[in-house]
Amino acid sequence: MDMRRDYDASPDNHAPKPKRIYDPIHRFIELDAGEVALLATRPVQRLRRLRQLGLAYLAFPSAEHSRFSHALGALAIGTRVFDALREHSPDAFASEREFRAKRTLLRASLLLHDVGHGPFSHASEAVLGVRHELRTEAILALPEIAEALEAIGVDRRDVLGLITGAHDADPVLRELVSGPNLDADRMDYLLRDAYFTGVAGGSYDSEQLVASLRVLEIGGRPQLGVDGRGVVALESFVLARYMMFATVYFHHTTRAFERVLHDVLERLWPDPRALDDVERFLDWDDFRVIDDLRPMEGEGVRALRERRTVYGLAAEFNAERDLTVFEQCERALRERWGEAVWADSQEQLLHRLPLGTAGAAPTVRVQLMGRIVDARDASDVIGKLSGKAYWRKLFVRTGVAPVAEARAICAEIIETGGQPRLL
């Protein structure tokens, strides 16, 4: 944290003072005294000990960045967006006072948006059975958080509504905090994750995208949209998300170790309900999990401690049309090695389609040539990428099945399209 500060002299040397924090993505991030007090709370400081990318550091050694730095980054880019909206859509704010109040609420919400995450994020959610949004509600109710929010004039219920995407929350702030397409969370993590993994394809034209965002009036309600001149930047944003899922988030090494971690966490937490209490939950972070694994024995524990490969990749199938061949490969491997085979199927919405019937509502609104259209109509790229993308993988346990032999079996099936060779 950069300790250089710009502030007026205060007689109370222990009172929080404004800070300027240096960040490799956004340069200087400035916080006022009230935000510094919120930053100093235990739940927010705990984010330092939660890696943003979980076990991805086992595949990308520099991916050691934390949810703490990401929370600050989301605050930074969300503020840039909000300040740009006042410049380009001044009629969206009734007064300077309203703008300031919404800006304070937005920054606090972005700083707190990840406080409900557990160790290694989604791996712990799967074991404990409680989504991080529900944890967030309990954490925001803690006295130290509630008091810090009250001190800056923010209602914790408004923060919770933005983080969980409540229907009655301000629609523009809700989109910036919890999406589903133009949120500051995603705007930061794509840039940050690409930087720390070294994946160039994860970058996008953030300057142009931020400058192109507008508050549009749709059906009498404000909604975050994009000026037509920003369509190319929006395309780069959607493509960056695809590239990061394909290259980093669903990388076969990460997925294999997440499978091992899931099994180990079930041993570490035999009674997952024991962590329902928010105070006990907050006692856990990535560092404590690794520490508590030290005296434990077993193949999975050793794999996580020493980066030993438990599951070897036999084949990957990264499109829906591969499903038939995928199933034939899985069947062939299971006939040979049974339960030593693991089929991993992941899917992700790259550009969010509306819930319910496809086409019933727009994804992102674009102001184009004097009219407002769906982003899928403004861009062939977005139209083609909307909806789900699939990543399917087949693994075998290395202590049971020879990985090279498993790959050869799958390669033959893939080569013949699932058809038997003609002799």
C-alpha positions as CSV (number, residue, x, y, z in Angstrom):
1,M,0.0,0.0,0.0
2,D,1.4,3.4,-0.9
3,M,1.8,5.4,2.3
4,R,1.9,8.9,0.6
5,R,-1.1,10.8,1.7
6,D,-2.8,14.1,0.7
7,Y,-4.8,15.4,3.7
8,D,-5.3,18.3,6.0
9,A,-3.6,18.3,9.3
10,S,-5.7,16.7,12.0
11,P,-5.3,17.0,15.8
12,D,-6.2,13.3,16.1
13,N,-3.3,11.3,14.7
14,H,-5.3,8.1,15.1
15,A,-8.3,9.2,13.0
16,P,-8.4,7.8,9.5
17,K,-6.9,10.0,6.9
18,P,-7.4,10.1,3.1
19,K,-5.1,7.7,1.2
20,R,-3.6,7.3,-2.2
21,I,-2.9,3.7,-3.0
22,Y,-0.7,2.8,-6.0
23,D,-2.1,0.0,-8.2
24,P,-0.5,-1.5,-11.4
25,I,-3.7,-1.4,-13.3
26,H,-5.3,1.9,-12.4
27,R,-2.3,3.9,-11.1
28,F,-3.4,5.9,-8.0
29,I,-6.6,5.0,-6.3
30,E,-7.8,7.7,-3.9
31,L,-9.9,7.0,-0.8
32,D,-11.4,9.6,1.6
33,A,-11.2,9.2,5.4
34,G,-14.5,7.4,5.7
35,E,-13.6,4.9,3.0
36,V,-10.2,4.3,4.7
37,A,-12.1,3.4,7.9
38,L,-14.2,1.0,5.9
39,L,-11.1,-0.4,4.3
40,A,-9.6,-1.0,7.8
41,T,-12.4,-3.3,8.9
42,R,-11.6,-6.9,9.5
43,P,-13.9,-8.4,6.8
44,V,-12.3,-6.1,4.1
45,Q,-8.7,-6.7,5.4
46,R,-9.4,-10.5,5.2
47,L,-9.7,-10.1,1.4
48,R,-5.9,-9.7,1.4
49,R,-5.7,-13.4,2.3
50,L,-8.1,-14.6,-0.5
51,R,-6.5,-15.1,-3.9
52,Q,-8.6,-13.6,-6.7
53,L,-8.0,-16.6,-8.9
54,G,-8.0,-19.4,-6.3
55,L,-5.7,-22.2,-7.4
56,A,-4.8,-20.7,-10.8
57,Y,-1.4,-19.8,-9.4
58,L,-0.6,-23.5,-9.8
59,A,-0.9,-23.0,-13.6
60,F,0.1,-19.3,-13.8
61,P,2.8,-18.7,-11.1
62,S,2.2,-14.9,-11.0
63,A,-1.5,-15.1,-10.3
64,E,-1.0,-14.4,-6.7
65,H,-3.1,-11.2,-6.6
66,S,-5.9,-10.9,-3.9
67,R,-9.5,-10.0,-3.8
68,F,-8.4,-7.0,-1.7
69,S,-6.6,-5.5,-4.7
70,H,-9.5,-6.4,-7.0
71,A,-12.0,-4.7,-4.6
72,L,-9.9,-1.5,-4.8
73,G,-9.7,-1.8,-8.6
74,A,-13.4,-2.3,-9.0
75,L,-13.9,0.9,-6.9
76,A,-11.4,2.7,-9.1
77,I,-12.9,1.8,-12.5
78,G,-16.5,2.0,-11.2
79,T,-15.8,5.6,-10.1
80,R,-14.3,6.5,-13.5
81,V,-17.4,5.2,-15.1
82,F,-19.7,7.1,-12.8
83,D,-17.8,10.3,-13.2
84,A,-17.9,9.9,-17.0
85,L,-21.7,9.3,-16.8
86,R,-22.1,12.7,-15.2
87,E,-20.2,14.3,-18.1
88,H,-22.0,12.4,-20.9
89,S,-25.4,12.0,-19.3
90,P,-25.8,15.0,-17.0
91,D,-29.6,14.8,-17.1
92,A,-29.4,11.4,-15.2
93,F,-28.7,13.2,-12.0
94,A,-31.3,15.6,-10.4
95,S,-28.7,17.5,-8.4
96,E,-25.1,17.5,-7.4
97,R,-26.2,16.2,-4.0
98,E,-27.8,13.2,-5.6
99,F,-24.7,12.5,-7.7
100,R,-22.5,12.6,-4.6
101,A,-24.8,10.3,-2.6
102,K,-24.9,7.7,-5.4
103,R,-21.2,8.0,-6.0
104,T,-20.5,7.3,-2.3
105,L,-22.9,4.3,-2.3
106,L,-21.4,2.9,-5.5
107,R,-17.8,3.1,-4.1
108,A,-18.7,1.5,-0.8
109,S,-20.6,-1.3,-2.6
110,L,-17.7,-2.1,-4.9
111,L,-15.3,-2.1,-2.0
112,L,-17.5,-4.6,-0.2
113,H,-18.8,-6.7,-3.1
114,D,-16.5,-9.7,-2.4
115,V,-16.5,-9.8,1.4
116,G,-18.8,-12.9,1.4
117,H,-16.3,-15.1,-0.4
118,G,-14.7,-18.1,1.3
119,P,-11.3,-19.7,1.0
120,F,-10.6,-20.4,-2.7
121,S,-13.9,-18.9,-3.5
122,H,-16.2,-21.3,-5.4
123,A,-14.5,-24.4,-4.2
124,S,-15.5,-23.6,-0.6
125,E,-19.0,-22.6,-1.7
126,A,-19.5,-26.1,-3.2
127,V,-18.5,-27.8,0.1
128,L,-20.2,-25.4,2.5
129,G,-23.3,-25.0,0.5
130,V,-23.8,-21.3,1.1
131,R,-23.5,-18.8,-1.7
132,H,-21.2,-15.8,-1.0
133,E,-24.1,-13.3,-1.5
134,L,-25.8,-14.8,1.6
135,R,-22.6,-14.5,3.6
136,T,-22.5,-10.9,2.5
137,E,-25.8,-10.1,4.1
138,A,-24.5,-11.4,7.5
139,I,-21.2,-9.6,7.2
140,L,-22.8,-6.2,6.3
141,A,-24.8,-6.5,9.5
142,L,-21.7,-6.8,11.7
143,P,-21.4,-3.7,13.9
144,E,-17.9,-2.6,12.5
145,I,-19.2,-2.7,8.9
146,A,-22.6,-1.1,9.7
147,E,-21.0,1.7,11.7
148,A,-18.4,2.4,9.0
149,L,-21.1,2.7,6.4
150,E,-23.3,4.8,8.6
151,A,-20.3,7.2,9.2
152,I,-20.2,7.9,5.4
153,G,-24.0,8.2,5.1
154,V,-24.6,4.8,3.4
155,D,-27.4,2.4,4.4
156,R,-26.1,-1.2,4.5
157,R,-29.4,-2.4,3.0
158,D,-28.7,-0.3,-0.1
159,V,-25.3,-1.8,-0.4
160,L,-26.7,-5.3,-0.1
161,G,-29.3,-4.6,-2.7
162,L,-26.6,-3.5,-5.2
163,I,-24.4,-6.5,-4.4
164,T,-27.2,-9.1,-4.7
165,G,-28.8,-7.4,-7.7
166,A,-32.1,-6.6,-5.9
167,H,-34.9,-5.6,-8.4
168,D,-35.8,-2.4,-6.4
169,A,-32.2,-1.2,-6.4
170,D,-31.1,1.8,-8.6
171,P,-30.8,0.2,-12.1
172,V,-27.7,2.0,-13.1
173,L,-25.8,1.4,-9.9
174,R,-27.0,-2.2,-9.8
175,E,-25.6,-2.8,-13.3
176,L,-22.3,-1.3,-12.3
177,V,-22.0,-3.4,-9.1
178,S,-23.6,-6.8,-10.0
179,G,-24.0,-6.8,-13.8
180,P,-25.0,-8.8,-15.7
181,N,-22.9,-7.3,-18.5
182,L,-21.3,-3.9,-17.7
183,D,-20.3,-4.2,-14.1
184,A,-17.1,-2.6,-12.7
185,D,-16.3,-6.0,-11.0
186,R,-15.8,-7.6,-14.5
187,M,-14.1,-4.4,-15.9
188,D,-11.4,-4.7,-13.3
189,Y,-10.9,-8.4,-12.9
190,L,-10.4,-9.0,-16.7
191,L,-7.6,-6.4,-16.8
192,R,-6.1,-7.5,-13.5
193,D,-6.3,-11.2,-14.2
194,A,-4.8,-10.7,-17.7
195,Y,-2.0,-8.6,-16.2
196,F,-1.0,-11.1,-13.5
197,T,-1.4,-14.2,-15.7
198,G,0.4,-12.6,-18.7
199,V,-2.5,-13.5,-21.0
200,A,-2.6,-10.7,-23.6
201,G,-6.0,-11.8,-24.9
202,G,-7.7,-10.8,-21.7
203,S,-7.2,-7.1,-22.2
204,Y,-9.8,-4.8,-23.7
205,D,-10.1,-1.1,-24.6
206,S,-11.2,0.1,-21.2
207,E,-10.6,3.7,-21.9
208,Q,-13.0,3.7,-24.9
209,L,-15.5,1.5,-23.1
210,V,-15.7,3.8,-20.1
211,A,-16.0,6.9,-22.3
212,S,-18.8,5.3,-24.3
213,L,-21.1,4.4,-21.4
214,R,-24.4,6.3,-21.2
215,V,-27.5,6.5,-19.0
216,L,-30.3,5.8,-21.4
217,E,-34.0,6.1,-20.7
218,I,-35.9,2.9,-21.5
219,G,-39.6,2.7,-20.7
220,G,-39.3,5.7,-18.4
221,R,-36.5,4.2,-16.3
222,P,-32.7,4.9,-16.5
223,Q,-30.5,2.1,-17.8
224,L,-26.8,1.8,-18.4
225,G,-26.0,1.5,-22.1
226,V,-23.4,2.2,-24.7
227,D,-23.0,4.9,-27.3
228,G,-22.7,3.6,-30.8
229,R,-19.1,4.7,-31.1
230,G,-18.2,2.3,-28.3
231,V,-19.4,-0.9,-30.0
232,V,-15.9,-2.0,-30.9
233,A,-14.8,-1.5,-27.3
234,L,-17.8,-3.5,-26.1
235,E,-16.8,-6.2,-28.6
236,S,-13.3,-6.2,-27.2
237,F,-14.8,-6.5,-23.7
238,V,-16.9,-9.6,-24.6
239,L,-14.0,-11.2,-26.5
240,A,-11.6,-10.6,-23.5
241,R,-14.1,-12.5,-21.2
242,Y,-14.2,-15.4,-23.6
243,M,-10.4,-15.5,-23.9
244,M,-9.9,-15.5,-20.1
245,F,-12.4,-18.3,-19.5
246,A,-10.8,-20.4,-22.3
247,T,-7.2,-19.6,-21.2
248,V,-7.3,-19.1,-17.5
249,Y,-10.5,-19.7,-15.6
250,F,-11.1,-23.1,-17.1
251,H,-7.5,-24.1,-17.6
252,H,-7.1,-27.8,-17.2
253,T,-4.5,-27.5,-14.5
254,T,-6.7,-25.2,-12.4
255,R,-9.7,-27.4,-12.9
256,A,-7.8,-30.6,-11.9
257,F,-6.5,-29.0,-8.7
258,E,-9.9,-27.6,-7.9
259,R,-11.3,-31.1,-8.0
260,V,-8.6,-32.3,-5.6
261,L,-9.2,-29.3,-3.3
262,H,-12.9,-30.0,-3.1
263,D,-12.2,-33.5,-1.8
264,V,-9.7,-32.2,0.7
265,L,-12.0,-29.5,2.0
266,E,-14.7,-32.1,2.7
267,R,-12.1,-33.7,5.0
268,L,-11.1,-30.4,6.5
269,W,-14.7,-29.4,7.2
270,P,-16.5,-32.6,8.0
271,D,-19.5,-30.6,9.3
272,P,-19.9,-27.7,6.9
273,R,-22.8,-26.2,9.0
274,A,-20.2,-25.4,11.6
275,L,-19.1,-22.5,9.5
276,D,-22.6,-21.0,9.2
277,D,-21.8,-18.6,12.0
278,V,-20.4,-15.5,10.3
279,E,-17.6,-15.0,12.9
280,R,-16.3,-18.6,12.4
281,F,-16.6,-18.2,8.7
282,L,-14.5,-15.0,8.7
283,D,-11.8,-16.9,10.6
284,W,-11.0,-18.8,7.4
285,D,-9.0,-17.7,4.4
286,D,-6.7,-19.3,1.8
287,F,-3.7,-19.1,4.1
288,R,-5.4,-20.9,7.0
289,V,-6.6,-23.7,4.7
290,I,-3.1,-24.3,3.5
291,D,-1.7,-24.1,7.1
292,D,-4.3,-26.6,8.4
293,L,-3.4,-29.0,5.6
294,R,0.2,-29.3,6.8
295,P,-0.3,-32.1,9.4
296,M,-2.8,-34.0,7.2
297,E,-1.9,-37.0,5.1
298,G,-3.3,-38.3,1.8
299,E,-2.8,-38.0,-1.9
300,G,-4.9,-34.9,-2.3
301,V,-3.2,-33.0,0.6
302,R,0.3,-33.8,-0.8
303,A,-0.8,-32.7,-4.3
304,L,-1.9,-29.3,-3.0
305,R,1.2,-28.8,-0.8
306,E,3.7,-30.0,-3.4
307,R,1.9,-29.4,-6.7
308,R,1.7,-33.1,-7.6
309,T,-0.5,-34.1,-10.5
310,V,-3.4,-36.3,-9.5
311,Y,-5.5,-35.9,-12.6
312,G,-4.0,-35.9,-16.1
313,L,-5.8,-34.4,-19.0
314,A,-6.9,-37.0,-21.6
315,A,-8.8,-34.7,-24.0
316,E,-10.6,-31.3,-24.3
317,F,-13.8,-30.5,-26.2
318,N,-14.5,-26.8,-26.4
319,A,-17.7,-26.5,-28.4
320,E,-21.2,-27.8,-28.0
321,R,-21.1,-29.8,-31.3
322,D,-18.3,-32.0,-29.7
323,L,-20.7,-33.5,-27.2
324,T,-21.3,-36.8,-29.1
325,V,-17.6,-37.5,-29.5
326,F,-17.0,-36.3,-25.9
327,E,-19.5,-38.9,-24.6
328,Q,-17.9,-41.7,-26.7
329,C,-14.5,-40.8,-25.4
330,E,-15.8,-40.8,-21.8
331,R,-17.4,-44.2,-22.3
332,A,-14.2,-45.7,-23.8
333,L,-12.1,-44.4,-20.9
334,R,-14.6,-45.6,-18.3
335,E,-14.7,-49.1,-19.9
336,R,-11.0,-49.2,-19.3
337,W,-10.5,-47.5,-16.0
338,G,-13.9,-47.0,-14.4
339,E,-14.0,-44.5,-11.5
340,A,-10.5,-43.3,-12.3
341,V,-12.0,-41.2,-15.1
342,W,-13.4,-37.7,-14.3
343,A,-15.5,-35.8,-16.8
344,D,-15.5,-32.0,-16.2
345,S,-18.1,-30.0,-17.9
346,Q,-18.2,-26.2,-17.6
347,E,-20.3,-23.6,-19.3
348,Q,-20.4,-19.8,-19.1
349,L,-22.7,-17.0,-20.4
350,L,-20.3,-14.7,-22.2
351,H,-22.7,-11.9,-23.0
352,R,-25.8,-12.4,-20.8
353,L,-29.0,-13.2,-22.6
354,P,-32.2,-12.3,-20.7
355,L,-33.7,-14.8,-18.4
356,G,-36.6,-16.7,-19.8
357,T,-37.4,-16.8,-23.6
358,A,-34.4,-15.9,-25.7
359,G,-34.9,-12.6,-27.4
360,A,-37.6,-11.4,-24.9
361,A,-35.4,-8.5,-23.7
362,P,-32.1,-6.9,-24.8
363,T,-28.7,-7.8,-23.5
364,V,-27.0,-4.3,-23.6
365,R,-28.7,-1.3,-25.1
366,V,-26.7,0.6,-27.7
367,Q,-27.6,4.1,-28.9
368,L,-27.0,3.9,-32.6
369,M,-27.8,6.4,-35.3
370,G,-30.5,8.1,-33.3
371,R,-32.2,4.9,-32.1
372,I,-31.7,2.4,-29.3
373,V,-31.0,-1.2,-30.3
374,D,-29.9,-4.5,-28.7
375,A,-26.2,-5.0,-28.7
376,R,-26.7,-8.2,-30.7
377,D,-28.2,-6.1,-33.5
378,A,-25.4,-3.6,-33.4
379,S,-22.6,-6.1,-33.5
380,D,-22.3,-9.4,-35.4
381,V,-19.5,-10.4,-33.0
382,I,-21.7,-9.9,-29.9
383,G,-24.6,-11.6,-31.6
384,K,-22.5,-14.7,-32.3
385,L,-21.0,-14.8,-28.8
386,S,-24.2,-14.2,-26.9
387,G,-25.4,-17.2,-24.9
388,K,-23.3,-20.1,-23.5
389,A,-19.9,-21.3,-24.4
390,Y,-18.8,-24.8,-23.3
391,W,-15.6,-26.3,-22.1
392,R,-15.5,-30.1,-21.5
393,K,-12.5,-32.1,-20.4
394,L,-11.7,-35.7,-19.6
395,F,-9.2,-36.5,-16.9
396,V,-7.8,-39.8,-15.6
397,R,-6.1,-40.4,-12.2
398,T,-2.4,-40.6,-12.9
399,G,-1.8,-43.4,-10.3
400,V,-4.3,-45.7,-12.0
401,A,-4.4,-44.9,-15.7
402,P,-1.4,-44.0,-18.0
403,V,-2.2,-40.5,-19.3
404,A,-0.5,-41.1,-22.7
405,E,-2.6,-44.2,-23.3
406,A,-5.8,-42.3,-22.3
407,R,-4.9,-39.5,-24.7
408,A,-4.3,-42.1,-27.5
409,I,-7.7,-43.6,-27.0
410,C,-9.4,-40.2,-27.2
411,A,-7.3,-39.1,-30.1
412,E,-8.4,-42.1,-32.2
413,I,-12.0,-41.5,-31.4
414,I,-11.7,-37.8,-32.2
415,E,-9.8,-38.5,-35.5
416,T,-12.6,-40.8,-36.8
417,G,-15.4,-38.6,-35.5
418,G,-16.6,-41.4,-33.2
419,Q,-16.8,-43.9,-36.1
420,P,-14.9,-47.2,-36.0
421,R,-11.9,-47.5,-38.3
422,L,-12.5,-49.5,-41.5
423,L,-10.1,-52.4,-41.8
